[in-house]
Amino acid sequence: MRVPALLIAAVVGCAATTWLMMAIANRTDVPYVQAGLDGIEALDALMTRSETSRAGFALFGDSLLLDSRTPDTGVATRLSRWADEQHSATLVQAVAPGLSVATHYFLVDQVLRHEPRAVIVALNLRSFSGRWQALERVEFAGWVEARRWPEAFGLPLAGIGLSADQIIFQRWLVSAGGLDAWHWLQREQVRFAHAYWQMEYALRTHLLSEPGMAFFQRWKTARLRAEKTVSNRATPQAVRIYLGAALDGLSPNAPGLEFLDALLGRLNDGEKPILVYVSPINVEHLRAIGSYDPDSMQRTLDEIRNVCDRQRATLLDLHALLPDSAFADHLDHLAQADHWDSPEGSSKVATRVERALEALLKAQT
């Protein structure tokens, strides 16, 4: 009887620890937990430059490029595979949930240490909203080197809840190794969360596949499919909060544009091609709820293009590329082919980006 008791104690202990780590993650707004280890691993690789690594490409992005369910099918993974197979090169990724043009600006020196010969910037239109900017990952400001402080202090830091003294403090924290400890905590939270999800998936797969439960599973799947357009799409209020700035037409002095200009200016050395692509949003759904004005969106795209032209970057507009069925949720993460029987959006996005970058590389040579 002692073995079952120890087993039960171990299971209960693991469950309690997982619950505690998840609670800590929720309290500290750690976005890694929802998106998987791929974002952490990408940032870890970014911070460590290998002397034997091949000169390759760099990618800036957020969770729209990741897929926590099937990591091998995300946009970032597809682009990494393309770089390896077509150019025998690595893809350095500044890609993680919650990143934006401001955070990418903080991390740009870490990317340039890898000496990429071309750069891809995935631009999420949500990063221009005040709500998104209020959730900025300000701890990454510690990676702004002191020699860049005069430029950084001139940016609209207050719009993302940051001040000059916080940049100095975060820099000290990085130098003291404190940020490494914080990332270790985040990494452990993700590991616990994914262990829990794997256990949950295994139990659900084996228990619900037994005779007598198959009907319930089919009914649940059918119900979720029927409700997805209602429960898994943004309401007009949510659209205003997260996309309102971009949908209304950005002004030339929008804080996000200033950070984009600074980011591209740091990347622009007159030699490497820079491709900025606007990530897809669910235009079909926005039209259906009366939240999409083509003229206003065109003003936003024109302002983004002006910044790109000024910094000699190429803009690829993919904001209206995909239909409603290609999106997994209200935040426009991409669905996979086996999710809601949708077309595989990540493949289409990656293909368009690859073609555009190939054209830039060909023109360069």
Buried (B, 14 or more C-beta within 10 A) or exposed (E): EEEEEEEEEEEEEBEEEBEEBBEBBEEEEBBBBBBBBBBBBBBEBBBEEEEEBEEBBBBBBBBBBBBBBEBEBBBBBBBBEBBBEEBEBBBBBBBBBBBBBBBBBBBBBBBBEBEBBBBBBBBBBBBBBBBBBEBBBBBBBBBBEEEBBEEBEEBBBEBBEBEEEBBBEBBEBBEEEBBEEEBEBBBEBBBBBBBBBEBEEEEEEEEEEEEEEEEEBEEEEEEEEEEBEEEBBBEEEBBBBBBBBBBBBBEEEBBBBBBBBBBBBBBBEEEBBBBBBBBBBBBBBBBEEEBBBEEEBEBBBEBBBBBBEEBBBBBBBBBBBBBBBBBBBBBBBBBBBEBBEBBBBBBBBBEBBBEBBBEBBEEEE
